[in-house]
Amino acid sequence: MDIQLVFTLFGGGSVKIALCHHLSMSYWAGGEKMVAYYAQFLSERGYNVSIHTLPVKKRKTSVPVTSKEKFIQRVKADVAYYMYAPLIHKLIKCDCPKIAGIHSPMFVINLQHEDVRRLNPIGFYRKFGLIRFLSRYYPLINAELRSFDAIHVVSDATTFNGVKKRYVIPNGIDTSRFKPSNEKYEDFTVLFVGRREWSKGFDMFLEVAKRLNSEGIRFLSTGESVGNIVTGLGFIPEEELPIVIGKSHVVLYPSRIDVTPLPLVIMEALSCGTPVITTATPIHTSLKDKMDGILYGRDVDDFIKKVLMVREMYESGEYKKIAERGRRSIVENYDIRKISRDFERMLTEVCNNNKD
C-alpha cells in the first residue's frame, strides 16, 4: 500500500466516509498513519473518503497526505469515524452515524507505567498537555461516548459501560513495505523511533546509551544528535523508515504509555525482522499469546541487560529465529489489509444499521 497516493484516489465512490482527527496530519505519529492507511484502503475499495482535522500540533514536516483542517467544520457523510478526543464531535460536526475510535492511553491509565499512574493532576497536565489531560479528567467522557453509535477500541483492555456497540480491531501494519533488510549495520545498532518525550521514555533510552557508550554499540534516534552518545537521524521520511529499522539490530522502545500491547513502533520493527525491547507495563504485557521478538524491561538496568542479551543472540544465531517468528506473527495477524477489511465491515455495519 503506497500511502503517497492517498489523495489521487479520493472522491470516486457513492458512499461517503469522513475520517475525523483532533490533531493535524502533519504531526505524523501513530494515529495519523492509521488515518492515512484507512483512507488509502477505503478509497481503493470505491468509497468517497475525506479527512477532517483540527489545526492542533501542527509541524513543518512534509507528509504524504493532506486534509481539510479547521477548528469548526460541518461535514456531509454517510458515516463518520472520529479519532476520539473530548469535544471533537462538537467542532467537526456531522449529521450521520458516528464511531468513536479510542486510540488514547488515557482511557486505560491503570495499565500504564507507574511513573504515569502516580502523577497528580498538575503534574499530569505538565507532562501531557491539555488534550490528554481532558481525556483523563473531563467529567462528561462517558456521556459523550454513549452518544456515538459505536466505539472502536484497539485492545480488549479498553472497556466502557453503556455504549451502544463496541468493536475490537487492533492496529495494522503494511507488511509489504515494512520488511526485513538484506543487511544490518556493521556495528551493533540500537534504534529509538518516535518523539523525544518523557512519555515515550527517551530519557531512559539516553541513559542506556550513556552507560553502554564504551561497549562498541551504536545508538541511533530520530531527531538531533546528542554529543557522541546518540547519532541523530532527523525526521525520517516514510519511505526510508523501513530501511533504517530493518538495518538496525534492535529497537529500544521504553514508552511509559500506550493504548495497545502492539503500538505501531513495535509492529513496524517486528515486520522488519528487528526485535524490540519495550517497557514491562501492564498494557505492553497484556498480549494473550506471547510473541517472539519482544523483550520486556522494568528499568534502565533491565534495558541494558536486554540490549546485551540481544547482541549475544545476534552473535550466536538465535537472533534470526526469533526475528523470523516475530515477523510471521505480524504478517499473519496484523497485516493492514486484513485489519482494514475489519475496519470497513465496522463502518458499513454502523452505516446500514442506522438506515434500518
N, C-alpha and C positions, 0 to 999 in steps of 0.2 A: 504494500500500500504506500503510494507516494503522496504524502500529505502536502507536498508542494503544489499539487494540482487541485486542491480543495475548491477554490472559488471559480475555477473554469468549469466546474461540473454542476454548479448550483442552478436551480430555477426551472428544471425541466419537468418536474412531476406535478400531479394534481393534488396530492396530499401534502399539506403544508406543516412542517415541523419547525418549531422555534427552539433553539438551544440558548439558554439564558445563563449568564455567568456574572457574578458580582465583582470579578477582577478583570482588568484589561488583558486581552490575549497576549500583549507584549510582555506580560510578567513571565510567561512561558515556563511554568513549572508543571507538576503532575496533572493538576486539574485542567489546565489549558491544553495540554497534549491530548487528554482524553476527549475534550470537546472537539478538537481537530480530527481525531481518529473517527469519532462517531459521525461527524459531518461528512467526511470523505465516504465512509461506508454507505450511509443513508442516501447520499447523492448518487452513488453508483447503483443503488437499488431503485432509483427512479423517483425518490421523494424530492419535494421542493424544500430545501433546508436553508434556514437563515440563522446567523449567530448574533446575539444581542448581549452587550457587555456594559458594565459601568466603567467610567474612566478612573479606576482605582488601582494603585500600584503600577502605574504606567512606567515603562522603561524605554530607553532609547534603542534597545537592541532590535534588530530586524528579525521578524518571524514569518513563517510561510503562509500565514492566514491573516485575514482582516475581519472586521465585524462592524456592526452599527454600534457606536459607542457614545452613549449619552446618559445623563443621570435620570432623565424622565423619558420613558418610551411607551408607546401604545403599539402592541404587536397584534397582527392578524395571523392566526394559525389554526390548524385543526387540533393540535396538541402541543403543549409546551413543556419542555424539560428544564428545570432550574437546578443549577449547582447551588444548593440552598445555603443562604445566609439570612439572618433575621431581616425582614422588611424588603427583601429584594423584589418580591412579587408586588409590592406597593409602588416600586419605582419602574419596573418593567412589567407593565400590565398587559394581561391577555385574557379575553373572554372565551376561554376554551378549557377543556380538561387539562389539569396541571399535575406534574410529577415533581416531587422534591427529591433531589439527589443528595444524599448525605455523604459528603466527602471530607468533613472536618473531624479531626481527632477530638475536638472539644465536646463532642457528644458521647465519647467513651473515655472521659477523663480518668475514670477509675482504673483504666488499663494502661495508663501512660507511666513514664519514668517517675520515680519517687521525687526527683527534683521538681517536677511539674506539679505533682499532687499536693505538695506541701506549701506551694506559693499562696500567700494571702491575696485578696482581690487587687490591692495596689501593686504588689509585685507581679501579679499575673498580667495586669494591664501594661506594665512597663516592658515585660518580656514579649508580649504577643500582640499588642496594639488593640484598636477599637473593635474591629470585626470579630476577632476571636474572643475578645472579652464579652461582647454581646452574645456570641454563640454559646458561651458558658453560663452567663448570668442573666440574660434577658428573660423576664418572668413569663412572657407570653409564647415561648417557643412551642410548647405542646399544643396550645390552641391554634397557632399558625399551622403546624404540621397537620392537624386534624382537618384543616380547611382544604388541603390538597386532595386530589382524587386518588393518589397513591404516593408511596415513598419508595425510593430505591436506596438500598444500602450495599456497600461493597464487602461487608463482613457479617457473618452471623452474630458477631458480638454486639452489633448495634440493634437495639430494640426500643420500641416506643409503644405506649398504651393508647388505644383508641383510634389508631389510624385506620383508614378505610381498606387499604390494601398495601402489603409490603412485599417487595421483590428483592431477592438477594442475588446480585450479579456482581462478581468480582471485576476488578480492572483487568484489562488485557494488554498484550504487547505484540507488536508486529515482528514476529519471529523470522520473517523473510528479510528484514532489514537488520535486526539485531541477531547476528550470528557469529560464530567463532572466527577469530583471525587465524591466518595461516602461520603467524609467528608472534612471539611475545617480545617485549622489550628485552634488551640484552641484560640489564640489571634487574634484579627482582624489584617489582614496582607495586606500590600501594596507592590506590586512587581514591580521591574523595570527589563525588559529583553532587552538586547542589548549592544551595545558598549558604553563605558563611554565617550562619546564625547559631545562637545558643541552642535553639530548639532542635536544630539538626546535628548538634554535637560537634561543630567544627573545633571548639576549644579542646575537646578530647582527642580529636584527630591530630591537632597541632602538638599536643603534649606527647602523644605516641611518637610522632615524627621527631621531636626533640630528643626523646630518650633512646631512639633507635638510630640516631644520626651517625653513630660510629660503626654501625653494623653492615654497612655497604648496601643498605636498602634505599631505594629511590622513592620519594613521596611526591605525587602529582595532585593538583587540585584545580578546579575551576577558579577563576579569579586571578589576582596578582600573586607574584612570588612572595614568600616570607623568608627573607635572608637567604642563607644557604640550606635552609631546612626543608622548605616546600617549593617546588617549581610550579609556578602559576601558568595556567593554560588560557586564561582569559575566558571569554564566552565561547563555548564550543558549539559551532553550527550543528544543526540536527543531523546533517548527512555525515559529519565526521565523528559524532558521538559513538556509534558502534565500533569504529576503528580504535578509538582511544580505549574504550572499555575492553575490547577483545584483546588488545595487546598488553594490557595490564595483567598482573598476576593475581591480584585480589582487590576487591572494592571494600573499603572500610566505611561503614555507614552507621555511625554511632548516634543515631537520631533519638531524641527524647520523646518525640510524639509521632504518632501515625494512626490512621483510621483503619488500617488493614494489616494483616501479617505480611503481605506481599506488596509493598509500595512499588511504584514504577522503577525506582533505582535498583531495587533487588531483582525485579523481573528482567530488567534490561541486562544486568550483569549475568544472571544465570543463563539467559538466552544467548549471550555472547560466549558462554563457556568459561566464565570467570567467577570463582567462588566469592562469597560475601561474608564479611564479619559484621554483625549488627548487634544492637543492644538487646539484652535479655529482659525487655519489658514484657508485661503480660500480653499486650497486643501482638508483639512480634512472635512470641512463643505459643500463640493460640491456634496454630495450624493443627488441624485434626490429624493429618498424616505428616510425619517428619520428612523433610525434603533434603536430598543431598545437595551439597554446595553451600549451605547456610551454616555458619558457626555463630554462636552467641557469646557475648561478653558482658560482665556486670559493671566493669570499671576500666580505667586506663591500664592498670596492671594486667587485667584479664585480656584486654585487647592486644597488648604486647605479646602475651603468651600465644594468642591465636595467630597473630601475624607470623611469628617464628614457627608455629606449627604448620601453617600453610606453606611456608618456604621449605620446610622439611618434606612435606608431601610432594612438592614440585620436584624436589631433587630425587625423591625415591620412586616416582612413577604413580603413586596413589592419586596424585592430583588429577590426572587425566580421567580416571574412572569417575570421581565424584563430579567433575566438571561435565562430563557427558551425561551422567544420570540427572544432574540438575537441569540441564537444557532440555532433556527429553520430557521431564515433568512439566516444564513451561510450555513446550510445543503441544503436548497432548491435552493440557487442561486450560491454558490461559492465552492461547493464540487469539489475536484481536478479531479474527474473522469469526471464530466460534462465539466469543463474548459479544460481538456486535450483533450477531443473529439473535441472541437472547435479549439484547437491548432493543432491537427492532420489534421483537414479539411483545415486549412490555409496552412500548409506545402504541402499537396497533390495538392491543387489548384494551388499554385505558381509553383510547380514542373511540373504539367501537362500543365499549360498554356504556359510554356516555350517550351514545345515539339510541341505545335500546329503550 
